[in-house]
């Protein structure tokens, strides 16, 4: 019986210290010196520079008759509450998001280096091979757009527009 009390005390103490550790001033001055094994977690959900926008990958196709389709978003699946518990596409979405984010660091004036960058080739591969295109599509183009939330009055900002690329047969 006393062992269970000791375990409960340790867990309550650890929880209390963890909550206090989230206050930056307390963490720096009082608690960090005693946490040499990093047993107390330091969460930074909102980090120094929190994300204030979303990035979207859209694509369109050029058909055999040279007409263009409308822009469509490359989504893995629709948003739902169930994704909090079961989200098998999370890694794919995260990878694609990281690749899209790397476009923001590329030099916009140097079109050749962008076209041969790993980020560009990965997005092109995704759009060309992992999206179902019309049988009448001969080439595809993608665009990366930054959107500033649901209630923002700010217009979406175009980050990057690719050339048209032939689709694999």
ROVO-493384 format. One record per residue (C-alpha): y, x, z; residue number from 1; chain; residue in three letters. Coordinates in Angstrom, 3 decimals, padded with zeros to 6 digits, always signed. Each point is the difference from the previous one (the first is absolute). Layout:
<recs>
@yy:Y, xx:X, zz:Z, seq:NUM, mol:A, type:ALA
...
</recs>
This chain:
<recs>
@yy:+000.000, xx:+000.000, zz:+000.000, seq:1, mol:A, type:UNK
@yy:+002.430, xx:+002.800, zz:+000.803, seq:2, mol:A, type:UNK
@yy:-000.733, xx:+001.661, zz:-003.344, seq:3, mol:A, type:UNK
@yy:+001.205, xx:-003.101, zz:-001.834, seq:4, mol:A, type:UNK
@yy:+003.214, xx:+000.010, zz:+002.079, seq:5, mol:A, type:UNK
@yy:+000.575, xx:+003.639, zz:-000.851, seq:6, mol:A, type:UNK
@yy:-000.510, xx:-000.688, zz:-003.717, seq:7, mol:A, type:UNK
@yy:+002.362, xx:-002.996, zz:+000.099, seq:8, mol:A, type:UNK
@yy:+002.607, xx:+002.088, zz:+001.837, seq:9, mol:A, type:UNK
@yy:-000.272, xx:+002.807, zz:-002.576, seq:10, mol:A, type:UNK
@yy:+000.363, xx:-002.432, zz:-002.917, seq:11, mol:A, type:UNK
@yy:+002.974, xx:-001.819, zz:+001.561, seq:12, mol:A, type:UNK
@yy:+001.650, xx:+003.350, zz:+000.774, seq:13, mol:A, type:UNK
@yy:-000.633, xx:+001.245, zz:-003.570, seq:14, mol:A, type:UNK
@yy:+001.413, xx:-003.230, zz:-001.445, seq:15, mol:A, type:UNK
@yy:+003.141, xx:+000.252, zz:+002.182, seq:16, mol:A, type:UNK
@yy:+000.565, xx:+003.640, zz:-000.952, seq:17, mol:A, type:UNK
@yy:-000.551, xx:-000.903, zz:-003.681, seq:18, mol:A, type:UNK
@yy:+002.661, xx:-002.706, zz:+000.163, seq:19, mol:A, type:UNK
@yy:+002.480, xx:+002.339, zz:+001.704, seq:20, mol:A, type:UNK
@yy:-000.813, xx:+002.722, zz:-002.525, seq:21, mol:A, type:UNK
@yy:+001.450, xx:-002.134, zz:-002.795, seq:22, mol:A, type:UNK
@yy:+003.513, xx:+000.513, zz:+001.400, seq:23, mol:A, type:UNK
@yy:+001.141, xx:+003.232, zz:-001.716, seq:24, mol:A, type:UNK
@yy:+002.149, xx:+001.246, zz:+002.874, seq:25, mol:A, type:UNK
@yy:-002.794, xx:-000.469, zz:+002.544, seq:26, mol:A, type:UNK
@yy:-002.526, xx:+001.639, zz:-002.323, seq:27, mol:A, type:UNK
@yy:+002.140, xx:+003.106, zz:-000.538, seq:28, mol:A, type:UNK
@yy:+001.113, xx:+000.570, zz:+003.532, seq:29, mol:A, type:UNK
@yy:-002.705, xx:-001.158, zz:+002.382, seq:30, mol:A, type:UNK
@yy:-003.381, xx:-000.726, zz:-001.507, seq:31, mol:A, type:UNK
@yy:-000.538, xx:+002.455, zz:-002.860, seq:32, mol:A, type:UNK
@yy:-000.432, xx:+003.007, zz:+002.296, seq:33, mol:A, type:UNK
@yy:-002.957, xx:-001.692, zz:+001.713, seq:34, mol:A, type:UNK
@yy:-001.703, xx:-001.116, zz:-003.201, seq:35, mol:A, type:UNK
@yy:-001.295, xx:+003.343, zz:-001.246, seq:36, mol:A, type:UNK
@yy:-003.124, xx:-001.584, zz:-001.561, seq:37, mol:A, type:UNK
@yy:+001.998, xx:-002.749, zz:-001.804, seq:38, mol:A, type:UNK
@yy:-001.895, xx:-002.797, zz:+001.711, seq:39, mol:A, type:UNK
@yy:+002.986, xx:-002.330, zz:+000.065, seq:40, mol:A, type:UNK
@yy:+000.758, xx:-001.555, zz:-003.415, seq:41, mol:A, type:UNK
@yy:+003.496, xx:+000.200, zz:-001.456, seq:42, mol:A, type:UNK
@yy:+000.470, xx:-002.809, zz:-002.509, seq:43, mol:A, type:UNK
@yy:+002.863, xx:-000.028, zz:-002.401, seq:44, mol:A, type:UNK
@yy:-000.391, xx:-003.216, zz:-001.954, seq:45, mol:A, type:UNK
@yy:+003.588, xx:+000.092, zz:-001.131, seq:46, mol:A, type:UNK
@yy:+000.289, xx:+003.780, zz:-000.228, seq:47, mol:A, type:UNK
@yy:+003.312, xx:+001.762, zz:-000.521, seq:48, mol:A, type:UNK
@yy:+000.453, xx:-001.578, zz:-003.451, seq:49, mol:A, type:UNK
@yy:-001.686, xx:-003.388, zz:-000.154, seq:50, mol:A, type:UNK
@yy:-000.928, xx:-001.487, zz:-003.349, seq:51, mol:A, type:UNK
@yy:+002.501, xx:-002.618, zz:-001.098, seq:52, mol:A, type:UNK
@yy:-001.407, xx:-000.818, zz:-003.420, seq:53, mol:A, type:UNK
@yy:-003.216, xx:-000.659, zz:-001.872, seq:54, mol:A, type:UNK
@yy:-001.148, xx:+001.628, zz:-003.197, seq:55, mol:A, type:UNK
@yy:-001.708, xx:-001.975, zz:-002.733, seq:56, mol:A, type:UNK
@yy:-001.940, xx:+001.155, zz:-003.033, seq:57, mol:A, type:UNK
@yy:+000.359, xx:-002.285, zz:-003.018, seq:58, mol:A, type:UNK
@yy:-001.417, xx:+000.335, zz:-003.480, seq:59, mol:A, type:UNK
@yy:+000.231, xx:-001.668, zz:-003.386, seq:60, mol:A, type:UNK
@yy:-001.945, xx:+000.335, zz:-003.208, seq:61, mol:A, type:UNK
@yy:+000.904, xx:+000.326, zz:-003.632, seq:62, mol:A, type:UNK
@yy:-002.263, xx:-002.220, zz:-002.052, seq:63, mol:A, type:UNK
@yy:-001.443, xx:+000.584, zz:-003.476, seq:64, mol:A, type:UNK
@yy:+002.871, xx:-001.972, zz:-001.543, seq:65, mol:A, type:UNK
@yy:+002.552, xx:+002.231, zz:+001.837, seq:66, mol:A, type:UNK
@yy:+001.088, xx:-002.780, zz:+002.356, seq:67, mol:A, type:UNK
@yy:+000.335, xx:+000.790, zz:+003.706, seq:68, mol:A, type:UNK
@yy:-001.592, xx:-001.813, zz:+002.907, seq:69, mol:A, type:UNK
@yy:+001.966, xx:-000.881, zz:+003.120, seq:70, mol:A, type:UNK
@yy:+000.104, xx:+002.486, zz:+002.882, seq:71, mol:A, type:UNK
@yy:-002.904, xx:-000.529, zz:+002.412, seq:72, mol:A, type:UNK
@yy:-000.421, xx:+001.548, zz:+003.417, seq:73, mol:A, type:UNK
@yy:-002.999, xx:+002.207, zz:+000.643, seq:74, mol:A, type:UNK
@yy:-001.416, xx:-001.539, zz:+003.167, seq:75, mol:A, type:UNK
@yy:-003.395, xx:+000.635, zz:+001.486, seq:76, mol:A, type:UNK
@yy:-000.063, xx:-003.360, zz:+001.733, seq:77, mol:A, type:UNK
@yy:+002.261, xx:-002.673, zz:+001.382, seq:78, mol:A, type:UNK
@yy:+001.456, xx:+000.375, zz:+003.482, seq:79, mol:A, type:UNK
@yy:-001.844, xx:-001.962, zz:+002.652, seq:80, mol:A, type:UNK
@yy:-000.548, xx:-000.078, zz:+003.724, seq:81, mol:A, type:UNK
@yy:-003.605, xx:+001.086, zz:-000.528, seq:82, mol:A, type:UNK
@yy:+001.208, xx:+003.445, zz:-001.147, seq:83, mol:A, type:UNK
@yy:+000.710, xx:+000.805, zz:+003.654, seq:84, mol:A, type:UNK
@yy:-003.760, xx:-000.089, zz:+000.611, seq:85, mol:A, type:UNK
@yy:-001.615, xx:+000.691, zz:-003.364, seq:86, mol:A, type:UNK
@yy:+001.812, xx:+001.982, zz:-002.665, seq:87, mol:A, type:UNK
@yy:-002.370, xx:+001.990, zz:-002.212, seq:88, mol:A, type:UNK
@yy:+002.819, xx:+000.858, zz:-002.438, seq:89, mol:A, type:UNK
@yy:+002.203, xx:+001.575, zz:+002.662, seq:90, mol:A, type:UNK
@yy:-000.741, xx:+003.569, zz:-001.061, seq:91, mol:A, type:UNK
@yy:+000.626, xx:-000.786, zz:-003.664, seq:92, mol:A, type:UNK
@yy:+003.294, xx:-001.666, zz:+000.861, seq:93, mol:A, type:UNK
@yy:+001.051, xx:+002.872, zz:+002.269, seq:94, mol:A, type:UNK
@yy:-000.881, xx:+002.595, zz:-002.637, seq:95, mol:A, type:UNK
@yy:+001.940, xx:-001.845, zz:-002.660, seq:96, mol:A, type:UNK
@yy:+002.955, xx:-000.403, zz:+002.382, seq:97, mol:A, type:UNK
@yy:+000.002, xx:+003.742, zz:+000.780, seq:98, mol:A, type:UNK
@yy:-000.111, xx:+000.852, zz:-003.693, seq:99, mol:A, type:UNK
@yy:+002.856, xx:-002.401, zz:-000.734, seq:100, mol:A, type:UNK
@yy:+001.988, xx:+001.501, zz:+002.878, seq:101, mol:A, type:UNK
@yy:-000.388, xx:+003.451, zz:-001.538, seq:102, mol:A, type:UNK
@yy:+001.987, xx:-001.220, zz:-003.024, seq:103, mol:A, type:UNK
@yy:+003.086, xx:-000.145, zz:+002.193, seq:104, mol:A, type:UNK
@yy:-000.191, xx:+003.782, zz:+000.456, seq:105, mol:A, type:UNK
@yy:-000.309, xx:+000.843, zz:-003.689, seq:106, mol:A, type:UNK
@yy:+002.966, xx:+001.281, zz:-001.991, seq:107, mol:A, type:UNK
@yy:+001.010, xx:-002.950, zz:-002.201, seq:108, mol:A, type:UNK
@yy:+001.591, xx:+002.136, zz:-002.730, seq:109, mol:A, type:UNK
@yy:-003.113, xx:+002.045, zz:-000.715, seq:110, mol:A, type:UNK
@yy:-002.082, xx:-002.542, zz:-001.943, seq:111, mol:A, type:UNK
@yy:-002.646, xx:+002.524, zz:-001.048, seq:112, mol:A, type:UNK
@yy:-000.824, xx:+001.114, zz:+003.543, seq:113, mol:A, type:UNK
@yy:-000.152, xx:-003.632, zz:+001.133, seq:114, mol:A, type:UNK
@yy:-002.352, xx:-000.923, zz:-002.831, seq:115, mol:A, type:UNK
@yy:-002.420, xx:+002.774, zz:+000.961, seq:116, mol:A, type:UNK
@yy:+000.322, xx:-000.424, zz:+003.754, seq:117, mol:A, type:UNK
@yy:-003.034, xx:-001.061, zz:+001.990, seq:118, mol:A, type:UNK
@yy:+001.800, xx:-003.117, zz:+001.225, seq:119, mol:A, type:UNK
@yy:+000.784, xx:-001.175, zz:-003.535, seq:120, mol:A, type:UNK
@yy:-003.529, xx:+000.653, zz:-001.241, seq:121, mol:A, type:UNK
@yy:-001.539, xx:-001.830, zz:+002.970, seq:122, mol:A, type:UNK
@yy:+002.164, xx:-003.084, zz:-000.513, seq:123, mol:A, type:UNK
@yy:-000.650, xx:+000.075, zz:-003.737, seq:124, mol:A, type:UNK
@yy:-003.738, xx:+000.262, zz:+000.637, seq:125, mol:A, type:UNK
@yy:+000.168, xx:-002.961, zz:+002.373, seq:126, mol:A, type:UNK
@yy:+001.994, xx:-002.160, zz:-002.400, seq:127, mol:A, type:UNK
@yy:-002.086, xx:+000.963, zz:-003.032, seq:128, mol:A, type:UNK
@yy:-003.488, xx:-000.167, zz:+001.450, seq:129, mol:A, type:UNK
@yy:-000.068, xx:-002.185, zz:+003.110, seq:130, mol:A, type:UNK
@yy:+002.021, xx:-002.976, zz:-001.166, seq:131, mol:A, type:UNK
@yy:-001.454, xx:-002.631, zz:-002.293, seq:132, mol:A, type:UNK
@yy:+002.053, xx:-000.062, zz:-003.188, seq:133, mol:A, type:UNK
@yy:-000.070, xx:-002.509, zz:-002.820, seq:134, mol:A, type:UNK
@yy:-002.418, xx:+000.877, zz:-002.805, seq:135, mol:A, type:UNK
@yy:+003.036, xx:-000.085, zz:-002.290, seq:136, mol:A, type:UNK
@yy:+001.853, xx:+002.704, zz:+001.977, seq:137, mol:A, type:UNK
@yy:+000.376, xx:+003.326, zz:-001.739, seq:138, mol:A, type:UNK
@yy:+002.232, xx:+001.829, zz:+002.499, seq:139, mol:A, type:UNK
@yy:+001.421, xx:-000.385, zz:+003.483, seq:140, mol:A, type:UNK
@yy:+003.151, xx:+000.970, zz:+001.899, seq:141, mol:A, type:UNK
@yy:+000.687, xx:+000.072, zz:+003.730, seq:142, mol:A, type:UNK
@yy:+003.078, xx:-000.217, zz:+002.163, seq:143, mol:A, type:UNK
@yy:+000.557, xx:+000.786, zz:+003.679, seq:144, mol:A, type:UNK
@yy:+002.465, xx:-002.277, zz:+001.766, seq:145, mol:A, type:UNK
@yy:+001.471, xx:+000.224, zz:+003.501, seq:146, mol:A, type:UNK
@yy:+000.608, xx:-003.352, zz:+001.682, seq:147, mol:A, type:UNK
@yy:+002.019, xx:-000.456, zz:+003.177, seq:148, mol:A, type:UNK
@yy:-001.754, xx:-002.754, zz:+001.968, seq:149, mol:A, type:UNK
@yy:-000.364, xx:-003.758, zz:-000.374, seq:150, mol:A, type:UNK
@yy:+003.472, xx:-001.059, zz:+001.099, seq:151, mol:A, type:UNK
@yy:+002.008, xx:+002.871, zz:-001.435, seq:152, mol:A, type:UNK
@yy:+002.813, xx:-000.824, zz:-002.401, seq:153, mol:A, type:UNK
@yy:-000.401, xx:+003.452, zz:-001.547, seq:154, mol:A, type:UNK
@yy:-001.529, xx:+000.086, zz:-003.474, seq:155, mol:A, type:UNK
@yy:-003.271, xx:+001.911, zz:-000.484, seq:156, mol:A, type:UNK
@yy:+000.530, xx:+003.583, zz:-001.104, seq:157, mol:A, type:UNK
@yy:-001.956, xx:+001.586, zz:-002.847, seq:158, mol:A, type:UNK
@yy:-001.438, xx:+003.333, zz:+001.105, seq:159, mol:A, type:UNK
@yy:-001.860, xx:+000.960, zz:-003.147, seq:160, mol:A, type:UNK
@yy:-000.950, xx:-001.406, zz:-003.429, seq:161, mol:A, type:UNK
@yy:-002.792, xx:+001.601, zz:-002.004, seq:162, mol:A, type:UNK
@yy:-000.497, xx:+000.223, zz:-003.734, seq:163, mol:A, type:UNK
@yy:-002.642, xx:-002.104, zz:-001.710, seq:164, mol:A, type:UNK
@yy:-003.460, xx:+001.572, zz:+000.108, seq:165, mol:A, type:UNK
@yy:-002.985, xx:-000.912, zz:-002.146, seq:166, mol:A, type:UNK
@yy:-002.750, xx:-001.831, zz:+001.830, seq:167, mol:A, type:UNK
@yy:-003.546, xx:+001.332, zz:-000.048, seq:168, mol:A, type:UNK
@yy:-002.280, xx:-001.883, zz:-002.384, seq:169, mol:A, type:UNK
</recs>
